[in-house]
Amino acid sequence: MISLKNAAEMDCMRDACRISAQALRLAGSLVRPGVTTAAIDRQVEEFIRSQGAVPSFLHYNGFPASTCISINNEVIHGIPSHSRVIHEGDIVSVDVGAVYRGFNGDNAATFPAGQISDEAQRLMDATKKALYAGIEKAQAGLRIGDISAAVQAVVEGAGFDVVTSYVGHGVGADMHEEPEVPNFGKAGHGPRLCAGMTIAIEPMVNAKGRAVKVLQNGWTVVTRTGSLSAHFEHTVAITPDGPEILTVAGEDGRL
Ligand code: MG
């Protein structure tokens, strides 16, 4: 069942999402050569707790950290580690969520460490552009497939490939709610969007090939070809006035 949020619940979502966005901004400011992913995770966790919130990923299905940090060919669910050092030229995807007063925020972004390749930059740019193309379709009366098709068109138009085995999702009192929000599909298909829905739109984009596999640690998803991958995500509300990006660190999220 798709849960609709009333005005009071939407305010709670805004608070949880603002904290999540501030946590992501902090993570991005810490990405640089020589830093370990565990160091970033620790500071992000401390920040979230300082806001009276709880990191929603920690212990989720047994996940051992507050952030997922996925580098280069890692798509999602990278586990922060004291032995994982960020290097010059890496692209570093951070996914983080906070739960506050019973509601979840969820967002992600890919950050460059120092000077990155032209291909890495193009991949990041296309993934971010695809996210915003999807957000523009998060309108009452349209359908999930309109978001999916918009994301897919931008990605494939740039010569890259969407990951199909992981998808965006509804978000609210639970971190993962209905409906699924795929990054591929047909316009005009799927559940109809209506005011009060809150969804995480999150294109995961591989430079080459859709296929992915899960590493032996049971979590980390990598590209099957070894190509680079990027990930951008916002939690978005469908409102009578159009899409509202909830995961903003400060400024108004209305498009
Ligand atoms: Mg998500």
Residues whose N, C-alpha, C, O or C-beta is under 5 A from the ligand:
A	BS01	MG	D106 A200
